[in-house]
Amino acid sequence: MVYTIGARQFQQQILPEGLPATTVWGYGSAGRPETFHYPGYTIEARYGEPVTVRWANQLVDGARRYLPHLVAVDPTLHWANPPGGVRGRDSRPDFTSTPGPYTGPVPLVTHLHGGRTSQESDGYPEAWYLPNATDIPQGYATTGSFYDRYKDEFEARWQIPWTPGTAVFRYDNRQRATTLWYHDHALGLTGPNVYAGLAGFYLLRGGPADLPPGTLPGPAPGAGDGGGPYFEIPLVIQDRTFRTDGGLAYPAGRAEFDGFTGPYIPDSDIPPIWTPESFGTAMVSNGRTWPALAAQPRRYRLRILNGCGTRTLILKITSDPLAPRPAAPALPFWQIGNEGGFLPAPHETGRLLLAPAERADVIADFTGVPAGTALYLINEGPDAPFQGGTPGTDFPAADPATTGQVMKFEIAELSAPDTSTPPDRLELPPAEGLVPAIRSRRLSLNEEPSAVLPGVSPARLALGGIDAQGRPVPRMWGDPVTETPRYGDTEVWEFHNFTVDAHPIHLHAVHFEVVGRQPFGGTPTGPEPGEAGFKDTVIAYPDMTTTVKATFDVKGRFVWHCHMLGHEDNEMMRPYTIR
């Protein structure tokens, strides 16, 4: 069976009732308009049971005319660039003067983040496709430079045709049970596309690395038939800014980032619209601003995703949402998993640190909390790029009145006994460690200033290597591939961060072990407790080397990149091949 999941434009009530609805993009079942939602509905998958999805770009109106983007897209980056035609697609175009935002048909390609997939199903950034609209401008490329290659590979392997405006991907689901998510990954506009709403959960269950049903909090009897509450809640947390008419507000130009008003093209190399980092003024959980959950005095399983484009979250459960930061937690989290599945053992903690794209599988135990009590999920991460440290000491925490609050738990009466296992008594599935590495790679994280305007930075971000003298060697997206692990090899990758920010680094196709970190010239430390087991995204702190170890056991061409989406969209992403 092939499921067809489309991406469409629609209105949704994200702000509180009585305020205007918001025009967003979201995923849904192509034959059921009522299923389109921001974020997309959660996909439930079973270990060993493949799922095949036809992802359809349906960003068109009722007359099948293409819909322009909801927010500003910078056409001067190295991006998908449909106006360049077949020869100029996936490139940095040449302009003789500063252009305005791109207003043409929008490229899409969906990536299953954390999925172990073959290359043709990974959502490669240059395998995008436009909607099958009636008014695509003459000369535009309708697909990315890798689309036809992966189309041919997939059709030859599975005999399922790709049709205009779509791509068909197969997910084998032969990996550890875990919390995955899907989102758009088109070259140079992942940030705008995800901001518009293109993201959703993908939960993989079963197999040798899962727990028996009933061990963890889950659906109440009859919940699957529309009755009874759920005690397992996937929770995607994002930040957004809204206009007074309810529409999404997004930086319209570089000046909103650092006040730089030019010169731009042709007198400088600073992109006119691209914004390296942006921070919304409202917190959105599962598509609603500051929602309230009627919770019972029992255990809940929260599968939390930091879906923000830039913001790092530091989450706590407190009794007072306006308490001075850092606030005292009212309840701990019991973290039982991360991106790669279950941890070796439950970890009790008063706070969760999650950079963009990181996930935490946690138990929140409300047992014994009196009915009528209000508790709050708060955020103490900064309203600025995260650089490490402690809120209130090393940086100001997020505004307690706005971005410092995420959601409310309103404790009601218990409807039925809680038969799940207390978190301190859980025995989690073991994770077999990786074999010793046969190779080590020294890689760099870099901020590139303007080459023509002293003191203006960044013009772009970059990944790269390290030379024999220990100096960074930045490389761009279009440079030749330099990371080429052999199939089946285990390697150590060292991320040397020469920037002032902490970057969440994500590797496609593999899960890795976090080996540890070492300040430049300092003493090494091991991974944090919540980083045990396997991960697909790791925080690389400034002036520090962060080391991971991975076995590269899926052949093909993939990418590694920073998951701060503004960085990824302007060169902080590199292709790599497993040969």
Buried (B, 14 or more C-beta within 10 A) or exposed (E): EEEBBBBBBBEBBBBEEEBBBBBBBBBBBBEEEEBBBBBBBBBEBBBEBEBBBBBBBBBBEEEEEBBBBBBBBBBBBBBBBBBBEEEBBBBBBEEEEBBEBBEBBBBBBBBBBBBBBBBBBBBBBBBBBBBBBEEBEEEBBBBBBBBEBBBEBBBEEBEEEBEEBBBBBBBBBEBBBBBBBBBBBBBBBBBBBBBBBBBBBBBBBBBEBBBEEEBBBEBBEEBEEEEBBBBBBBBBBBBBBBEEEBBBBBBEBBBBBBEBEBEBBEEBBBBBBBBBBBBBEBBBBBBBBBBEBEBBBBBBBBBBBBBBBBBBBBBBBBBBBEBEBBBEBBBBBBBBBBBBBBBEBBBEBBBBBBBBBBBBBBBBBBEEBEEEBEBBBBBBBBBBBBBBEEBEEEBEBBEBEBBBBBBBBEBBEEEEEBEBBEBEEBEBBEBEEBEEBEEEBBBBBBBBBBEEBEEBBBBBBBBBBBEEEEEBBBBBBEEEEBBEBEEEBBBBBBBBBBBEBBBBBBBBBBBBBBBBBBEEEEEEEEBBBBBBBBBBBBBBBBBBBBBBBBBBBBBBBBBBBBBBBBBBBBBBBBBBBBE
